[in-house]
Amino acid sequence: MKSDQQQETQINADSASRGRRAHHWWIAAIAVAVVLGLVINGILPRIQARESLRKETQDLAVADVAVVQPKSSPGSHEVVLPANVQAFVDSPIYARTNGYLRRWYVDMGAHVKAGQLLADIDTPEVEQQLRQAHADLATADANMKLAQITANRYRDLLTSDSVSKQEADNAAGDYAAKQAIVQSAQANVRRLQELQSFQKIYAPFSGVISARNTDVGALIDAGSSGGTRTELFHLVQPDKLRVYVNVPEAYAPAAKVGLSADLVLAEFPGKRFQGKLVRTAEAIDRATRTLPVEIDVDNPTGVLLSGAYAEVHLKLPGSVTSLIVPVNVLLFRSEGLRAAVVRDGQHAELIPIALGHDYGSEVEVLTGLKPDDNVIINPPDSIVSGQAVRVVQPQANGEQQSSGATQ
């Protein structure tokens, strides 16, 4: 009986001991779980914050850019170029002889006909030289006549052997020399007579006197003795005008003779004067890299003035293909003009371009860009080829919506 009680007591003691050990294990497990929870709750937010910071840094490193696609230029278009207007014939009138202005007959603005007398020049020195030349001619003529008589006499005496052959030849030679002296004197007289005829200044063609640069009593220097020539009048023929234009090299192949061109002047707003391209230099000016061309414009009423500044609207055919972009896409770099484009949707690429005409807010691009290129608007100065970008489209309310992102 005692033995059964002892066994039961022992069993109860063992059961109680196992219960205490199981309780201790649960307490330890709960403690470990609490510690692990505390550790996880402390480390995980830091990992998440670090990953979020890394993603945010990557996102900030990708520049947001707005893009625009180039517009194609029309099949035929006008090129507006500055031009200088000149009269079809423009000539300064100089004197051909020295002297003093005796009288002028026309003033600035006068319309004259070809051959009309413009001025008289008093040439006392020429007149004196002409009188001396006449006297020299008379002396030479008298000497020639005497030499002729002597030569004829010696020729007759030679037939009777009264003189030697040498004496007869000397007389004939002297007569020939005197003839040459007479001819020289005659030429000198004619020269001075022509100079004397230059006392009268005539209009070489019909036109308008645009300037009178002398007055009565003014000293006239023809420049024959090394002095400065005196321009007496300036004569222009304004019924037809020459308009000289420098066409940029990019348009040179399309600038052909026969093209239509309109002349626009600020003093005639809203009015165009018809002209036509009549000739080109057929060579590029290496200093300006332009093609000099001439456009003729009829001006029968004289409303257009010679020397005016004008704009020429040159109508070029469609052989010149180009694209139009805003001016705020241009990048001015030391290596040349560039435009930044996004062709793969994720990276910028700097493209060298060549410009044509400047339209103010837009420019014409002749080479470098493609019609489907996405050109970056207002690119940062630090942008380089291969830089990651995010293309965004501007919205009407000023917000920007992403159309793609770099992962």
Secondary structure, 3 states (H helix, E strand, C coil): CHHHHHHHHHHHHHHHHHHHHHHHHHHHHHHHHHHHHHHHHHHHHHHHHHHHHHHHHHHHHCEEEEEECCEECCCCEEEEEEEEEEEEEEEEEECCCCEEEEEECCCCCCEECCCCEEEEEECHHHHHHHHHHHHHHHHHHHHHHHHHHHHHHHHHHHHCCCCCHHHHHHHHHHHHHHHHHHHHHHHHHHHHHHHHHCCEEECCCCEEEEEECCCCCCEECCCCCCCCCCEEEEEEEEEEEEEEEEEEHHHHHHCCCCCEEEEECCCCCCCCEEEEEEEECCCCECCCCEEEEEEEEECCCCCCCCCCEEEEEEEECCCCCCEEEEHHHEEEECCEEEEEEECCCCEEEEEECEEEEECCCEEEEEECCCCCCEEECCCCCCCCCCCEEEEEEECCCCCEEECCCCC
